[in-house]
């Protein structure tokens, strides 16, 4: 059976989904390690940012495991749009920074599936 969106056999899609699941879980473990290190260093904000990425990567792994790749990528972009803060505020900048990191992480995950997807969480620079 051929997947209409990717022109790849269904078993190749399953293999790609398994590889992406493993990739996202690896990113999650790495972000968790960063959070632990930041905690040891007393960097609460850095720990919060790393914990946010940890959660996004875990959820991305679940999406890839439970949905088609196209649906997972679209849902990731939707999460990125909803989480992203377009303009950094003067008040609660730290909270906006966490939301920014979450939006960018979701976008990054979607791009791992399809690098041609649009930008939904542009850089603040």
TORFIBA-747305 format. One line per field, with one value per residue (C-alpha): y, z, x. Coordinates in Angstrom, 2 decimals. Each point is the difference from the previous one (the first is absolute). Layout:
N
yy = (Y  ...) $
zz = (Z  ...) $
xx = (X  ...) $
% end
This chain:
125
yy = (0.00  3.48  3.08  2.66  2.92  -1.30  -2.55  -2.39  -3.49  -0.14  -2.09  2.75  2.50  -2.23  -0.22  3.77  0.51  -2.33  1.83  3.39  -1.30  -1.12  3.33  2.05  -2.21  0.53  3.76  -0.30  -1.87  2.57  2.90  -1.77  -0.32  3.72  0.75  -2.10  1.80  3.42  -0.99  -1.00  3.34  1.92  1.29  -0.24  1.72  -2.26  -2.99  1.23  0.43  -3.46  -1.56  1.65  -1.48  -3.39  0.01  1.12  -2.72  -2.69  1.16  0.14  -3.62  -0.97  1.86  -1.73  -3.36  0.44  1.92  0.11  2.09  2.65  0.32  0.07  2.74  2.08  -0.39  0.98  3.15  0.76  -0.38  2.25  2.71  -0.19  0.09  2.59  3.57  2.29  3.06  -0.17  1.90  2.34  -1.65  -3.75  -0.30  -3.30  -1.54  1.19  -1.47  -3.41  0.25  1.07  -3.06  -2.27  1.44  -0.30  -3.57  -1.06  1.61  -1.76  -3.36  0.58  0.92  -3.32  -1.64  2.43  2.76  1.79  0.92  3.72  2.05  0.42  1.05  2.40  1.01  3.13  1.19) $
zz = (0.00  -0.96  2.20  -2.22  1.72  -0.12  -2.84  2.40  0.92  3.29  1.65  -0.77  1.66  3.09  0.03  -0.34  2.79  2.25  -0.83  0.72  3.25  1.07  -1.11  2.00  3.07  -0.31  -0.15  3.07  1.95  -1.01  1.04  3.31  0.55  -0.68  2.50  2.63  -0.61  0.14  3.29  1.44  -1.14  1.62  -3.35  0.56  -3.27  -2.01  1.71  -0.84  -3.68  -0.17  1.77  -2.55  -2.88  1.75  0.09  -3.63  -1.25  2.00  -1.38  -3.53  0.36  1.02  -2.95  -2.47  1.59  -0.02  -3.21  -3.62  -0.56  -1.92  2.76  2.71  -1.82  -0.42  3.67  0.97  -2.11  1.62  3.45  -1.13  -1.14  3.23  2.27  -1.82  1.28  -2.96  1.80  3.24  2.72  2.56  2.84  0.66  -2.53  1.58  -0.48  -3.60  -0.47  1.09  -2.40  -2.76  0.62  -0.02  -3.31  -1.58  1.26  -1.53  -3.28  0.11  0.51  -2.92  -2.20  0.88  -1.74  -2.91  -0.41  -2.56  2.56  0.59  2.80  2.78  2.78  -1.45  1.91  2.15  -1.38) $
xx = (0.00  1.31  -0.58  -1.62  1.73  3.55  -0.03  1.75  -1.10  -1.89  2.74  2.55  -2.34  -0.11  3.79  0.29  -2.53  1.98  3.22  -1.60  -1.45  3.46  1.48  -2.52  0.44  3.76  -0.54  -2.21  2.67  2.61  -2.24  -0.69  3.74  0.38  -2.78  1.75  3.28  -1.66  -1.64  3.37  1.44  -2.85  -1.32  -3.75  -0.92  2.31  -1.54  -3.50  0.93  1.57  -3.01  -2.31  2.01  0.00  -3.79  -0.37  2.33  -1.84  -3.32  1.43  1.16  -3.54  -1.53  2.29  -0.72  -3.79  -0.74  1.04  3.11  -1.94  -2.61  2.67  1.94  -3.15  -0.91  3.54  -0.27  -3.35  1.59  2.83  -2.43  -1.99  3.07  2.06  0.25  0.57  1.36  1.97  -1.87  1.48  -1.94  0.42  2.80  1.09  -3.44  -0.08  3.46  -1.25  -2.95  2.40  2.20  -3.05  -1.23  3.44  0.42  -3.32  0.99  3.38  -1.72  -2.35  2.97  1.65  -2.94  -0.25  2.60  -2.18  -2.67  -0.57  1.50  -2.57  2.39  2.58  3.09  -0.15  3.33) $
% end
